[in-house]
Amino acid sequence: MATAAERVTREDLVMFINACFACTGQREFYADAAGQQVSFAFLHDYILGNYRLLYARSLAAGINQASQAMAIVRLLATGRDTPAEHRAEEGSLIAAALLALPVHRAHHVLAALRAARVNNRRARAIVREYLASRRDPAFEAVKYRRSVRAAAAHAHLRFAKEDERARFLFRGWADRRYETPIFEAFRAAHFADAAIYALPFTVAEGLAARRGVPREVFLERIAPRLTAGERLRLQGASERALGQRYGMDLATAAPTRLASYVLSLPLDERRARSAELGSALDRAGHRAASRTGARFGRVAAVLDASYSASGSSEKRRRPLAAALAASAFLRAASREYRAFWTGRVEDEILVEARGATDLATPILDALAWGADLIAIVSDGYENDPPGGAAEVLRVYQARLARPGGPFLVHLNPVFDADGFAPRALSPATPTVGLRETEDIPVMIGFARFASGAASLAELLGYLASRAARFVRSGGRADGRT
Amino acid sequence: MKTSTRTLSLQGLDLAPPQTFGNVRLVPLLRREVRADLRLARRRYDEPIGVVSRDGDLGAPGVAYASFIPHGLVVSWSEDGAPAASYGASLASGRDGAAAGRAVRLLHRMVKREAGQRLRFLPLHLAMEGFLGLCFEGPGIAWSEYSRAALKRGLDPRAERSIRGAALPGFEDALRVFEIHERQAGVLVFIADALASAFVVPHPDDYRALHRSLIEDFYGELLHRYGYLYQELPPASAPIDAEAVRSLDDLREGLGRVRRDWADFAELLAADALGREVRTETVYRMSPFRLERFIPTLRLHEENHIGETIVRDDGTTEYLKTYRLSDAQARRAHLLQQLSANRWDLAATAAALAASKEELIRRLDNAGFGYLLEPDVLSAARSPR
């Protein structure tokens, strides 16, 4: 029998980790950004204050990058509260998490440390270690020039004598010629158009504008320097300026990102390219499935395509993209698969966020189809009828569920600020936050904690083992190396 | 114009489960059979104030109606049931009336036939004008108690206050997050579970285009007060009876019952407005449709909704828009109706209301009709006995 304290601890942790899967502090369909941020910051402070070690270990639980960044700053800011015996573990968790973040996010963390005036010995060491571990420090010194400079000054960094970064960052770049090619290109680009194209896109774009390079000339010549993300982002810009889109391999993008891209296209274009987009999404799903090594049996997905899946101006169509990507992933990862959308969807590529939310009917259809695993992807708001799915799930669990029957899980890509967690459909079904499609196996693993089926001891064991693997593998949340 | 009495109905429409946000409950109305021979579109007016000349030419002297008029509705129809062709932005972008300065638009008539099978009218203002025009002529007999102005010019100027939808707390958010159904052609708006307005259009596409325009319409003062007084709605739920469920089919049936429960619930909330007998006045006939405005037989301390409607000859409600009168508004109209029924004889009216003449005068004064009476009559009734 678990004590009340254990139950509270377990529920707090599950709520926190669940929130960290979904919340980014951005505006959602039903809630504004300020509310999300206040609610989320409170949750972080609460867990940090009460369960410091577990808070640090949750860095390894597969939480999203926005949450990791917040946690790193908070842990570094309150280092003196760390008990001596946990110092080493916490430090290595922070270092591993920072290293695993995408570069721009890591630099945001550095900037946040500076803004919050966090400047203890450990924080400086972490910054130093991070900057020293970069594979191409010169490139990053150009691409993130301001941020690297600020971090270096803040952490009292000393550069070696032969390291040109010191002069490039601190002495005024225009003073001299550089041996490092990219520094030299940066200097030259202020005076000659040709040198612009040796720089990363984000830096080159500003310099090109300053030098009055015509947009179409710039976009054409910078094309080879673009990263995959920039290529995806500049599809519209390249079409307007060059008359054709940057070529890109659709299938290299992660499923969720690809789904977002597909849904951003106008319906006519999606219809015309339906086969191409469909197979790209399929391949992305298969690649993600083989990367995670997930295999399921007979899977039914109940997918919410109601109007609220259109997200907000900050997260356009994000819930719908999460559903579409989940569909591709689960199809690839299961022996048999069927999708049950709310509303009628004939071709998934053409799906639109439209109409009321009737989750109850597709859930009944999925139950009737007879699946081993039923994954419901929805923001948790249903209105046709209100509480319909909740009632169906409740009565199903109470009256019809048999041992060996389907496992039901609700994956929610939206954080509900008022409830401090992704909104649940029904207490009878575990709800977990949904981040990237690839995390679905992790989420399903986590669902047994959300449902209350597993004890606190199991949850602590789970966190500890993930944390150990996380540190060993250098910050890969799933422990894959 | 032709008047008659009948009860309001939502014939041809099904009620879907309500969507709730804060204290706003929106009940979608789904059209059973979608026909395209009558279409509505919105025409925006940029000036905040519209002045409508009721009779006579544009801007000519005479009785005029002035209000905040953000938009008009343009209806196009076909008589043979073929899809009404012209609809949409091209048509709705037409302009009518004339701008007088920056802030005022002069409009000709509440309802105006335009080129072809097209009719422009001013939503809700049509009904409101009918309401304001109740007994507008004033006393027909020169009773000595009435002021000279009242005898000469009737109730002029007659004014009522309303609240813009944007001022209702939470209403804008509720409209924003509302999820429109596929066959939806209307909505019942409840604020703190009181019916604020019923809104029905002929075609689901028109509804999609006009959904957000609800924020610009005007609503009864009472709803504004309710909106602030009752921030939360009492929880409502429709459970499935778990004991009766033995199979998935039972569960499906239970879900159907939940849907029916919600529809019944919405019907119950709207019963006071929709089951009432109303006096209708046909404003325009466009076979097989007719545009009417209506006023209920007023009952004090109960819900009274005025409005306008377009009805097909088979009784289907093609367009409906209602406005809830506040108690004070209903009281004013009720007093006027009583006076008019008693040929403006104060003594007889007081007797009909089971009150003394002084009481009636005080009631008239409190209702804002003091300007109809001679000052000495008023002060005599006001002074303590």
Interface residues (C-beta under 8 A of the other chain):
Chain A: F29 Y30 S306 Y307 S308 G343 R354 G355 A356 T357 A360 T361 L364 L367 A368 N383 D384 P385 P386 G387 G388 E391 V392 R394 V395 Y396 A398 R399 L400
Chain B: A16 P17 P18 Q19 T20 P28 V177 E179 I180 H181 E182 S237 A238 P239 I240 A242 V245 R246 S247 L248 L251 R252 G254 L255 V258 R259 W262
